[in-house]
Each structure stands twice: as C-alpha cells, then as structure tokens.
Amino acid sequence: MQRQERENMIKFLSSVRVISMEKLMVLTDEDVEHLYTRAYSTHEAYEEII
C-alpha cells in the first residue's frame, strides 16, 4: 500500500468512525485496509438508501 493511499484511508476512517487518527496510525496496513473496506461498504450502502 502506498503512503498516500494509507493516509487517505485513515482520513476517511477518522471522519466516518469514532476512532482517533493516532490509533489508526499504529495499525498495520492490513488492519487499516480491512477497517476501510468495511466502513466504505457500510457508507456506500447508507448512501444508496438516502
């Protein structure tokens, strides 16, 4: 994962979930990607409903 991609994922996660950027920074790339995928899927599903 590229650095910019990771930063974008962390910014998105901190805006849609109640989790601090500091906690996200210490997670592995795999953990960040997993959380991002789950949060993005939920966010997209919610947007389709509205």
Secondary structure, 3 states (H helix, E strand, C coil): CCHHHHHHHHHHHHHHCCCCHHHHHCCCHHHHHHHHHHHHHHHHHHHHHC
